[in-house]
Structures are given as C-alpha cells and as structure tokens.
Amino acid sequence: MNNTAVKWIVLGVLGAAFVFLFRSDISGFIRRITGIDVDIAKRHIIVAATPIGQTTVSVQTSPEAQYVDAKAQSNVYVDKHYRFSISWPINSGWIPSNTRSKDQLAALTGYVGPIEDLGTFFVTKTPGVGLVSVYVNPKQFDNIQAAVDWYVTTITRRGVTISSSTIDQDTGGAVLVTTSGTVSGVNRLLLGDKYQYVIAMTSVPSSHTSADEYEQIRIDTNMIFNSFRVLNQ
C-alpha cells in the first residue's frame, strides 16, 4: 500500500468517525440536497445544502499577512505551518485545542507516515456536545475529484453511505454528506498548494441540551466549517 493510500485511510477513518446524530428522520432532507452556485464579489462560491446548513464547497483563501494580529483574537486559530485559519463563535462555549497527541492518533488509526506530517486541530463545544475537527497531511492529489474518489472508497468500505457530494473542480473543494443507518455526517475536503484538508464534525445532544441549544450547535458548526481558509503568501 502506498503512502497516499495510508494517509487517506487515516483521514477516512477519522472523517467517518465524526458524525451528526439527528433527533428525527433525515431521509426527506437528504432527497432535497442540492448544490448552489453563489456569486460573491464576482467570484463564484459554490455552496451545498447540508444537514448543518448552507455549507461552503469552494476553497477560499486568505493572505497570511491578514493574520498578523490573530493571537489577539480569542476565536481565531491560524496555523502558518499547515497553511490554514479557522474561527468559531466568540463567547459561545466553543474551546479550541491543537494539543492532542499525534502519536496517539497514529496508534489509533494505524498511521505509518512521518508523525510531523499529520496536522490536527479541534474546536469543542462544552459540555462535550459538539466537535469540529481539522486533519491535514501533505498534498497527494492533483485534483479534487481524485481526492474525493479515494476518500469515498475508503469510508464506504467501513459501511458508510454517500448521500450526496458537491465538488468545485476549479478551486479544489468538496462537501460530502454521509449516512450510516440513521446517522448523518458532513465532511469538507480541500486541496491547497502544499496540503490537503479534511474538516469533520460531530454533535451528540446530551440530556441537558434543549432543542434551541441543539439548533444553535448546528448553526455554530456550519459557521465554523465555512470560516476555514487556506493561507497564501
């Protein structure tokens, strides 16, 4: 098995693990999922209707210089090594972390590549009812369709069904909605100049979460997904 296969198995396992648990049947929603082309500032940004909202498909970039003062913003994370930024609602209970052990992740997934190649970042909604995860490894594919094909092959071998996929070939982005039984998941796949990214999510309502709070988690999760930017020089 080559390094490309190994790395995308890792991301496939992790992406399949982070899913959104619904309180109601989602089959009707899935039948209505469509891709939408939105013209923003004369640039075509493709979005897809997903269980968490209107989720951006296209890769969006921002200049690295824009984040010179990012440390002063408590709800923005910038990783200049792995070339991305992401933000979350301020004063909302979402807590960032990039301290999870890469050795533990490698042991969990069977990852055999260089540990330093695997980038991770998490934003957690307390008390543990929401999670958005970012996984990064060096770019292995020249186009997003090839990346999606491999990712789909990887996760469907684990019993996950692809309910919909929306791809932006021009920018190298994709959004996949998955199902496994009555469980639905959303994943963003993006290709940068040097790295490829998977953004995955989970939300598990606790017995103490009201319907309004649960709905807010969905809204927040989509906002976090859509905030993701690939940094350029």
C-alpha angles and dihedrals in degrees: 000000000000127000092257091058093046094050095048092046086058093051092042092054092048094044092050090050095059108071140153117245114212128206092214139038112287100191093099092051093049091055089058097050112124139164117247128199113215124188108218117178089339092305119111109235113186117213131181131211106241135167089270097048138268100347122195114242101179122085109248121199134202130191113257090229089066089072100053090119097034093120088066090062111079094200100050128082121194123187109190093180096055091032104235144107131202135177139194137199111291120239090006104116095262111135123195126218136174095168101097109126113257088205090059091048091049091050091048095051103030092245110174102178125099108301092223090061092065114083122189137181132172137192113195129195111217136263083036099273099119137039135177116188132193121199123187136186135160115291112269103168132065095209137027095239091063090048092049092047092055094043092050092049090051099050097039088059085064094056098265118138123213107229095180142346129197119191133192105200094182097060100025100245135131140177121206127191112202136188135199110180106312093339121103130196137189125210132180118205119194136177120211129181094270107008142041122219139204119194114193135173145199134187122183114182113225124214087257095054116102123214090254092050091048091051090051090054089056091050092046092048092054091048090053091048091051094047093066114118132181110224122233131186 
